[in-house]
């Protein structure tokens, strides 16, 4: 398989995986997740899917670990390419990412606590914790905007990313800003619990960003290995 052929195949594979994740998320939002204002539906959701949700809690812990390692490696790439004075763009990305990972960690802990309290606490407590977790998640998007903007600026100055990945940075910023709608309402398409705009954007942004960057990183690594052996 020639190099261009496998690159196209790899990008197609990553794109397909991302589409599957987004599609599954859409199905869950439409058919499973309760609306933010639905107290009874929220309580039933945690009771009905409690075992599965415990597994999700454990998965989020492992995801946080992997995310921290990958984020550190990617920031190292930005640092090496950053030509701004005092590497201000990379420092912006670092602080943005620390805030995102910290907030994500707190949300994961609150979610795990909500799952364990299901059936052992009043309905109002379960509903309140559920809303707190997902409304907090709505803040992740805007907090991540400086990271994406910093990566774009570094790339534009140094030529780090290909053109399509620069465009993807802009798309991610737009999606991240859409998550902010989740702080304004508990119902309708803008809510952060099961809204097709507020909630879906919270999943779409990291899937698009991580998928795009990982696809690019693998191609860069493969080309580096190929060049070093020639």
N, C-alpha and C positions, 0 to 999 in steps of 0.2 A: 504494500500500500504506500503510495507516494505521500510526501509530507503534506501537501495541500489537501489531499483526500482525507487523511486521518484527522487533520485539523477541523475540516468541515464536519466529519463524523462526530468528533468530540463535542464541538459546539452544539450539534443537533441533539446529542445525548443529554447534555446539560440542560438545554432548552426544554427537552421533553420531560425531564425530571422536575424542572421548575413548574411546568404546566400541570403536571400531575399533582404536585403539592398545592398549587393554587386551586385546582379543580376540586380536590378533596376538601380544602378549606371552605370553598364556596358551598359545597353540599352540606357540610357540618353546620355552617352558619344558617342556611335556609331550613334544614330539616331537624337539627338537634338543639342548637343553642337557644336558650330563652331570651326574650327581650329584656332589656335592663329594668323596665318597670314591672315585670311579671314576678312577683314574690313567690307565688305557689309554683310556677314553672321552674324557677331557679332552685328552689328546695328539692323539687322532684328530680331535676337534672343531676344534682349531687348525690341523691339517694340511689337513683337508678344506675348511674355509671360510676359508682364509688370505687370499685376495684380497678377499673380502667384508669380512672383519674389518679389513683395512687401510682400507677405505673407511669403516667404522664409526669407526675411530680418528680419521680426518680430520673426520668429522661431529661427533664429540664435541668436538673443538677449536673448531669453529665454534659449536656449541651453547653451549660455555662463554662465548664472546665475547658471543653474544646474551643469554645468561642474566645476565651481569654488567651489561649495559646496562639490561635490563628490570628487574632487581632494584634498581638504583640509582634508576630512575624511580619504582618502586613505593614504595620507602622514603621518597622525597621526598613522596609522597602521605600516608604515615603520619606523617611529621614535621609536615606542615602541619595535620593533624587532631589530633595528640597534645596532650592537655590535662593530662597528668600532670606532676608537679613535676620540673623539669629534663629533661623529655622522657625519663624513664627507660625507658618502654616502647619508644620508638623506638631508643634506644641498645641495649636488649636485642635487638631485632630485627636491628640492624646487626651486632652481634658474632656472633649466631647465623648470620646469612647469610654473613659472612666465613669462619667456620669451615666451613660447608657447601661454599661455592665452593672454598675451599682444599683441603679433603679430596677433593672431586670432581676437581679439577685433578690431584692426586697420583694418584688412582685411574686417571684417563684416561691419564696417563703410564706407569704400570705396565702397564696393559692394552696400550698401543701397543708397549711393550717386549716383552711376552709374545708378541704376534703376530709381531714381527720375529725373535724367538729361536726360534720354532717351526721344527723341522727342523735347528736349529744348536746345540741344547743338550740335555742329558739330560732324559729324561721327567720325572724328579723335580723338576727346576727349573721346567719348564713348569707342572706341576701345582701346585707351591708358589706360584708367582706368581699363577696363576689363583685359587687359594683366598684369597690375600692381598687381591687386588682385590675379590672379592665379599664377603668377611667385613668388609673395611673399609667397603664400601657399606652393610652392615647398621648401621653406626654413624651414617650420615647421618640416618636417621630421628629418633632421639632428639636429635641435635644441632639438628635443625630444629624441634623442639617449642617452644622459647622464641620462635621467630619467629612461629609460628602463634598461640601464646597471646598474645603482645604485640599482634599485629594484631587479635585478638578483643577484647582489653581496650580498645584505642584506639577500636575501632568501638562498643563498648558505651557508652563515655563520651561519644562525639561523634556517634553516629548515622551513621558513615561508610558502613558497608555495609548493604545490605538484609538482612532477617532470614534469607533462605536462605543468604547468604554467611557470616553468623555461624555458622549451623549447620554449614556446610561446614568452617569452622575447627576445630570440635570433632571432626568426622569425620576430618579430616587428622591431628589429634593422635593419635587412636586408631590409625589406620593406621601412623603413624610409629613408635609404640611396638611394633607387631607386627614391624617389621623387626629388632628387637633379638634375636629368636629365632635369627637367623642366626649368632650368635656361640657358640651352644651345641652345634651339631651339624652334621655334614657330610652327613647323609642324612635322608630322610623329608620330610614337608611343611613342617617348620620350618627346613630348611637354606636358606642364602642363595644357593645356586648355582642350584637349579631347584625349590625347594620352593614349593608352592602358597600357603603363608602367608608364609614368610620372604622368598622372592625376589619373589613377585608384589606384596607390599606395598611393596617398594622402588620399583617402577614405578608402582603405583597412586597413591601419595601425591603425587608431583610432577604426574602427569597430572591428577588431580582438582583439586589446588590451582591450578596454572597455568591449566588450562582454565576453572575458575570465575572466577578473578580477571580473566583476559583478557576473558572474556565480559562481565563487569560493567564493565570499563574502557571497552570499545568502546561500550556503551550509554550510559555517562556522558558520553563524548566526543561522541557523536552528539546527545544531548539538549542538551549545552552549546552545540554549534554551531547547533542549531535555535533555541534560546532567544536566542542572540546575533544571529541574523539577523531575528528578529521585532521 
